[in-house]
Amino acid sequence: MAIVTGSKFSNAIRTTLRYFVILLVSLLVIFPLYWMLVTAVQAPEVTLRYPPVLYPIDPNLKGFHAIFFEKQMGKWLINSGFVAILTTAITTALSILGAYALSWFKWRGKVAFGLMLLFTQMLPEALIVIPIFKIYSNFHWTDSLATLSLIHAAFVIPVGVWILKPAFEGIPKEVNEAAQIDGCTPMGILRKIIIPLCSPAILAVGVVAFFASWGEYLIAVTMISTEGKYPASVGLASTMSQLDTPIQTLLSGAIVYGLPPVILYMFIQRFVISGLTAGAIKG
């Protein structure tokens, strides 16, 4: 009886410690977000008060009003959305073709090509941004959102190919042989069989591409020089260098900038998880 009681007591201690650690980590993660929201809805002089007040005093939406009407936040968000959507489309299309070539065809240099795609991810953006800028300048492609999306896609396509490659390889070869017997062309097999069966992985590639483009800053600030063409990441960073921009306005813009990816992921998360489960069963 004493052994059973001691075991229950030790289990209770472990459970308590586990929940305490979870609570502590959750507070460390949530508090910066909470403080950003509090700062965004109160006057800067209240925020800078010492000791700081942990709840909003006289909350207002002046920061959100300023970031949209005194700055060009609305235009910046549209620019970011355009670049991210175009990057997603380019990345998804080319990743599908690349993964299809690597997983379903035999050709000389296939392994080396796959490794080369992997090695491109070892180069930091800061190392190659100047050569890219020089090339774009020679072609007069700078200060363009469409050509910016090409660079974003180039960085994400290798990741997309390696995400899709195992998914494509998981489809039984008998499916391919049966389709060929029925007279289906390679592109027909890709369009009618592989893409429907691997749609969860393709959706995952689209999500990765969208988020990577939405949050990218270094290449965007190098390539785009016109304020009206700024993506939101560059636009918000430009307000930080302006001494007359209150911290309330800055953090209001940061909240608005962070909401679209969060909302998008909340809507598609269920479809991604259910789709991945269905794809695994089919494979």
Helices and strands as residue ranges (DSSP letters): H 2-40, H 44-47, H 62-69, H 73-104, H 110-119, G 120-122, H 125-138, H 145-169, H 173-181, H 186-189, I 190-194, H 195-197, H 199-215, H 218-223, G 227-229, H 232-240, H 247-282
